Amino acid sequence: MATDVKEVVRAYVDAVNRKDWDRAGELLAPDVGYTILGYDFPGSGTMDRETALRTLPGVMSLFDENSPRLEITHLIAEGPWALVEAQGSGTFLDGTPYENRYATVYEVVDGRIRTVREYMDTQHMAGLLATVTAKSS
């Protein structure tokens, strides 16, 4: 298993982009804390490994087969910590386009991700989710 912080983070983002939940799970430490930062946003807060591996595929199921994709635009690492700036894009199942910017902090210990802190425009995302779920009702 890779132990380089940048390599582990890239492998995790790649697994999520491919919706390879087995691989994503291998890269998350058993005691991972996966936090989505946001106020008044459904799903914000800290998830354990099992909850994250159940929630992420659920959210991704709202998108078409090839979406969403997260493109890393900057990746900086020091010690066990990495900071990723990324652009998310894709298409929801109903055809609604998706674009969002992300900044995510990762902590990698012994080749696995122990901490994820994901920052995004939660107000924008909440608006898109409201639109998409209203159309499917």
PyMOL commands that set and color helices and strands:
alter all, ss='L'
color gray80, all
select helices_A, chain A and resi 5-17+21-27+49-60+122-136
alter helices_A, ss='H'
color red, helices_A
select strands_A, chain A and resi 28-36+45-47+69-78+81-91+97-109+112-120
alter strands_A, ss='S'
color yellow, strands_A
deselect
rebuild
show_as cartoon
